[in-house]
């Protein structure tokens, strides 16, 4: 539910953003986002929309008719289609009573800065993974696109979790069948206990080899991450595996800020919630613009676009 009356109270606190921290916040947003942290970053966009030519048809070679010495050679072609990266805006406003700023004797901004990066990362991940509040100009989310391509495995469809992921009809095989190597995985925290409980034929844990050391989680040589921002909904997807370098993002506008002192803040109905000048308040507005897409170029293993996607999804068993 949209809210328009949240403020940073004396107990919550807030502060102005020093100019030199803008780049640091952008880096923080990428680090907080599970998808951006793994996607390939393109150079910054110079306008709202960026066009990328993507290979869509491959040339075909033929044997020449050997019954004659002057057999005819056939023709072939190669095609490219365009995909587009459309930059969309993400923003938030932090209202702050001036009395709170005056009375603060510690680094309030240092407390809020990582939380803004976290909030931006969450909204990006939710939109990219599940399509939550995603702009209409953005492509289909990872779960929807993988489902449409048939790259979905339901937990429990195989003999065990290991087969669901690693088996012939498992999650990794679905992506590999489309002509892509799996180079990373992201999974809901609920998957960690499931994987930790996997044992080999001798009853030994597959992942936990030393109870005193940190356990690196890898599946078929690719790192497995468990995002802590909650954007991956375990009721829709327990794990997403794929070639994350096949997904790209680009920043149109670095995170910028503006301190508002004479403005009013309205809700969705146009009602004034805060009058900054009249209520002795300031507000910090944070804005960034970015775009993403999955080019999904044609390859020799899967030439049907509708059946090709570089990601697969492990879904929970139906309740």
N, C-alpha and C positions, 0 to 999 in steps of 0.2 A: 504494500500500500504506500502510495506517495505521501511524503510528509514535507511540510514547509515551515514548521515552527520549532525545529530542533536548534538549540544554540549551545555554545560552549559556556557553561555557567562558571561561577567562581570555583566550584568544586572540580569541574571538568577541565577548564582552562584552554587557552589557545594563544597563538602569537602570529606575528608577521613573518613572512618568508624572506630570508636574506636572498638577494639576487643570485649569489653564486651557488645556491643549492638547487636551482632549477634542473640542471643536468643530473645532479645526484638523485633527484626524485624520479626522473625518467628511468635511470638505471634501476632504481628501486622498484618501479612499476614492472619492468621486464623481469626482475628477479622474483617478484611476488607472484607473477602470472606463470602458471605451469605450462601453458601453451606457448607464450612468447619466449619463455626461457629455452624452449626446444625448437621453435620455428626458425627458419632462416630469415635474417633481417636484411632487407634490401636497402639501398640508399634512400635517404629521405625524399619524400615526394615534393615536387615544386608546385603542384596544383591539386585540386580536390580529387581528380580522377587520373589514374595512371593505366595505360594500356600495355599489355604484355602479349606478344605473339607466342602461341604455343603450338607445337607440332601436333597435327591432327590426322595426318595420313602418311603412310610410309611407302617408299618406292618398292616395286616388285620386279624381280628379274625372272627371265624365262629361258628355257633351252630353245635354240634355233633349230628348226626342222632340218634334220640331218639327211633326209632322203635326196636332197638336191644340194648342189654346191652354192646356190644363191638363195637360200631360204630367207624368208622375211623376218626381221627382228621386230618384236613388239615394243610398244611405247609404255611408259609408266609415268607416274606423277608423285609429287610430294606436296602436302598441304599444310597450311598454318591457320589456326583460328585465333581470335583475340579473346583474352579474358581481361577483366578490369578490376583494379583495386580502387575502391571508393572510400575515401577518408571520411570518418564520422567523428563527431565531437563527444567527448566525455568530460563532465565537469561536476564540481560541487562548490557550495558556498558555505563558509564557516563564519557565522555571526559571533561577534565578541563584544561584550560590554567594555567600555573604556576603563571602567573602574577595576576590572579584572586585570587588564594590562598594567595599569598603574601600580597595583598592589603586588604584582608578580615579582619575586626575587630569585627565580630560577629559570632555566631554559625551557619555556613552555613550548616553543617551536620544536625543540628537540624531541619532545614527547609526541607531538602531533604528526610530524613529518613522516615517520614510517607508517602511520595509520592511514594517511592519505594515499601513499603508495600501495598499501594493502587493499584499500577500498577500490582503487582503480584496477588493480590486478584481479580482484574478485569479479567485478562487472565485466571485464574482458573475457575471463575464462568462462563464466556462465553463458555469455553470448556465443562464444566460439564453440564450446562443447555441446551445449544444449539448446542454443538459440534463445535463451532467456532475455527478453527485452531487446533483442538484436535489431539494429536498423534494417529496414527493408532492402537497402542497397547491398547489404553484406550477403555473402554466399550462404548456402545451406550449412547448418552446423555439423560438426564432426559425426555426432551420433546419427543424425538423420541421413546424411550422405552415405555413411558406411552401411546403414540399414538398407538404403535404396539400392546399393551396389551388391547386396547379399553378403557382406562381410560381417556377419553377426553369428556368434556362438552363444548358446544359452548354457549357463552353469548347470552341470548335472547331465548334460546330453551325452557325455562320454563316461568311461568307467570311473574316472576320478578327475580332480582339478587339473592334474598334470596332463591328462589326455585332452581335456577341454582346451588347454592352451597350446600344448606342444605336439599333439597327435596329428595324424594324417588329415583328420577332419577338424582340426583345432583352429584356434584364432590366428596363429602365426601362418598356418598353411593358407588361410583365406586371403591374407594380404600378399603372400608370396605368389599365389596363383594369379594375382593381378599384375605380376611383374615387378614387385617392389620388395626390397630387403627391409626387414624390421630393424630399426636402429634405436628405438626407445619405447618405453611404456610409461603410462601414468595410471595409477590405480587408487581407488578409494581406500581409506584407512581400514575399512572392514576386510579388505583382501589380505592385509598383512598377517592377521592371525591365521587365515586359511592357508597361506603359503608357509607360514612358520610351522604349521602342523603337518606338512607333507613329509612322508618318510619313504625311504627306499625299501627294497625287498628284505633287507636285514633289520628293518625297524629303526634305522638311523635317520635323524632329521636331514632333509636335503639341503636346506639353506643354513641352518644354525650348526656350525662346526665347532665353535668355541663359545661357551656360555659367558665368558668374561670379556670377549671382544665384540666390537660393533659388527653387525652382520650386513655386508653389502648385498643388496638384492639385484640379481641379474637373471634375465631369462634369455637363454640361447645367446649369451654374450652381449646382450643389450641391456643398458641400465634401466632399472625400475624405480620410479619415484612415487612417493605418496604425498600429494599436495595437502597442505594443512589449511588452505583458505576456505574449504568447504564448498567450492564451486562445482566439484564433481559429485553429482547426485547418485548415490549408490543404488537407488531404486530404479534408475534408468540405465546406468552403466557402472559395472564394477571395475572395469579396466579398459583402457584404450591403447592399442598397440599399432605401430606403423612406422613409416619412414617420415619422420618429422621434418627432415630437410626438404621434403616435397611441398610443405606448406610455407608460405612466405607472409611477411608483414612489413609494413613501411610506415614511418611516422611522417605525417604532414606538418604537424605543429608540435614542437617540444612543449612540455608542460610549462605553461606560463601562469602568472598570477597577477592579480590587480587588487589593490586595497581600496575598497569602497567606503566613502565617508558620508556622502550626501544622498545616497540612494534609498529606495524603499524595496523591500522584499515582499513579493506577493505569492499567494498560493495558486493552485490551478484554476480557481474560480475568479481570480483577479482581486481578492481581498488582501488588503495590506496587513502583513503579519508583523513586520518590523519597519519602523521609520528611523533609519540610522541617525540622522541629524537630531531628531526630536528626542530620541531615547539615549543619546550619548553612547552610540555604538559604532563600531567599524565592522566590516565584513571582508573576509579574504576569499576571493574567487579563484579557483584553480581549474585550468582548462587544458586539455590536450586533444589532438586529432590523430587518428591512425586508421589504417586499412589492412585487410588480410585476405588471402584467397588460397586455394589449392589448385595450381595449374593443371594437374592430372594429365600430363602428356601421354600420347599413345606410345605403346611399346609392343614388342614382338609377341609377348606372352598373352596379352589381353588387348585386343584391338577394338573391342566394343566399349565405347565410352560409358554407357549406362551400367555396365558390369565391372567397371574398373575404378578403384579408389585406393589410395595408399594408406588407409587406416582401417582397422577392424575393431569391433566392440564385443567385449564379454558382458553379456547381460545377466541379471539375476534370474533365477527360476521364478516362474509365475507363482504368485501366492495361491 
